[in-house]
């Protein structure tokens, strides 16, 4: 990985993309500390410190601390992620949208992206109103008049719009994976807090704690094993051999090649994890906006709120956390299958192989090939999805201990997945420029 990055800096065009991406990342981090107008920063700090059972933990982790500062980037990129989920689901219901998404052309992608952005703006408006309404009575705003509220809401929406633009620029002119990169940077910005937590385990009141040392070592070893497992799943693939028959066109002979179709265990990457996290916290967000007075009660809405935030809070009890873990597990599996088949269509691949005179050894061309690819893809995706889901929910148990780590299984999955995707993107850029240095040992 480090050799790839080193060789990328040696190539002028790729180096320019890397520096451009770093510039946008710096702008993102600076924006995380620009508080929206009309906020009393001292009252804000007291309110955030006293918030024990809310969405603050998860949203603050994804936004890189922007939510606790109530900056212009407080909502992070979550409205865009939620909008992507909505558009993908609507594509399964609305025939015209489904056709547009399957066409795959530049014009079609631009239209789908436009619809996603418009939906994201609407969701950002709802979320910004929810944030203002939820914290209006907490005293963090110097004025609660209409004009101040409008400025705060517009500032939050503008911040999300800027993040969408930054993500698009990173994708088009940077190293790619813009939206994932923003989430990645937001999460790793909490690394210093995690290191401080480990240090506090080792050193307590100026004295070295033996139990703390053992606990810290176990956490580090567990994190290494977790990262190794994620890398294995992300990089593992099944190569399906394909042979092409020779054919004569005019005076030239074509075909006769042997190639393969790479099927990964986690073909959907980290997006199912991100989508599942956003989907789990959506009910709590709606309840906090429209029924914040019900949160502390004992009714259905209070129970749904506790269930929804159990991904990031240990103050809701084992029952809610267990139910949340089960649903979170199923959502990751479901989104993994959904995204895998959205990016890889066995029927289309089988048709293309047949039209080009190819076949899988031992499998007849056409429908038998499609069925074979589906069967193989289902087995691989099932293993990968279950493995990643287990990794995502197991670290949630740590919240019931005295540990308060900034990184959970979901954070590590996103960090490792985005890092691997970025390195692969850099390698692709180098290959496009006929650069062979990264292949040298």
Secondary structure, DSSP 4 states (H G I P E B T S, - for coil): -HHHHHHHHHSHHHHHHHHHHHHHHHHHHHHTT-BPTTB-HHHHHHHHHH--SSTHHHHHHHHTTTTTTTBTTTTTTHHHHHHHHHHHHHHTT-HHHHHHHHH--HHHHHHHHHHHHHHHHHHHHHHHHHHHHHHHTTT-BS--SHHHHHHHHHHHHHHHHHHHHHHHHHHHHSSS-HHHHHHHHHHHTTHHHHHHHHHHHHEETTEE-HHHHHHHHHHHHHHHHHHHHHHHHHH-EEEEEEEE--EEETTEEE---EEEEEEETTTTTTHHHHHHHHHHHHHHHHHHHH-GGGTTSSSHHHHHHHHHHTTT-SSS-HHHHHHHHHHHHHHHHHHHHHHHHHH--HHHHHHHHHHTTEE-TTS-TTHHHHHHHHHHHHHHHHHHHHHHHHHHHHGGGGGGTT---S--HHHHHHHHHHHHHHHHHHHHHHHHTT--GGG--
